[in-house]
Amino acid sequence: MMNSPDGRTVTAQLSVQFHNSLLQQNESMATALVRRALDKGVTPQDFLLEVVAPAQQRIGEAWASGAIGVAQEHAATALSDRAVTLALAAPQYGPDVRPDRTRITVACVEGEWHALPARLVADILRLHGRQVTFLGAHVPTHHLRAHLRTDRPQIMALSCSMASRLPFAHAAVGACRNAGIPVLAGGAAFGPSGARAREVGADQWCGDALEAASFLAQGTLGGDSSPAYVPDPENQEEFWLLTSTRARLVHDLATGLGHPDPAHPLHRAQLTDHLALLAESLASSVYMADPFIFAESVSWLTQIGRPRQLTPAFLESALERMAARLRDFPLAAAVLHASVG
């Protein structure tokens, strides 16, 4: 039913209503919508992908536009998470295929805190009969290695949404490859076509949860002999130098710049977060030898900065100060010069 035009209309309407419940932080309304959806014949899979996911995407867009703050975005995500749990607990629904013995672990790479997309992947795979362990957000690589040794999953699914975390995605994929475990990668950090997933050594990239389930249903993952990216020693050394000195760099930049509008409610800590993202993205660009990672970060900050009084001129000043501080870092200086120029 839900694959029909009428069914998609139902889920689209429910998604709008669910989005409103998130904005209002109205748990009783969200709970009622879950029950209403199931009563209308919406499957848990369709509820997750056609109701929750679009609503949560609109929440992200509202945060980017400045319409809601970080606390409201976090509250909405927590409410979405509870709604997903409720939908999956529906007794009338179970996996739509015979259970598969293939063990899959789903995790976010180190420093990646956006766990809901990865959770949706884990839940969709379970609905397709897979045995899934979900490790959640921010799994440090050394903890991932321990998990691979003790649990020995047959497939690892890694999520990364921020390109500034690509060096850590590279390390996580490397740990899996060293353990002989194939990797399925997903998330915006890898680009719209997944080119960066292949670059860091993942065996396969999938754009969404259904694509991942469909790919795994086709057979065994693995056998990709393409070599993973290996950074030059100079790139590695400068990356670690940038990483170890990032806190001091961000502090000095924040102190020197101040805020362009002292009356604006953006606190110093929030300004520091934006500057930290610039520093992390710069280090990622150096590590991956990809200046577009930093350029994309600058473009994104320019977009979300408009409603936060972070003007392009202010960001340009930040980049100029960063370039002056890092003139002894040749690779970083080249990336910064390209951005400022």
Protein Blocks (a to p, Z undefined) as FASTA:
>chain_A
ZZpmklmmmmmmmmmmmmmmmmnopaklmmmmmmmmmmnopafklmmmmmmmmmmmmmmm
mmmnopacfklmmmmmmmmmmmmmmmmmpmkbccfbdcdfbdcdddddehiablklmmmm
mmmmmmnopacddebjaiafklmmmmmmmnopabdcdddfbfklmmmmmmmmmmmmmnop
acddedjklojnommmmmnopabdcfbfklmmmmmmnoccehiabdcddddfklmmmmmm
mmmmmmmmmmmmmmmnopfblkbcbdfklmmmmmmmmmmmmmmmmmnopaklmmmmmmmm
mmmmmmnopafklmmmmmmmmmmmmmmmmklmmmmmmmmZZ
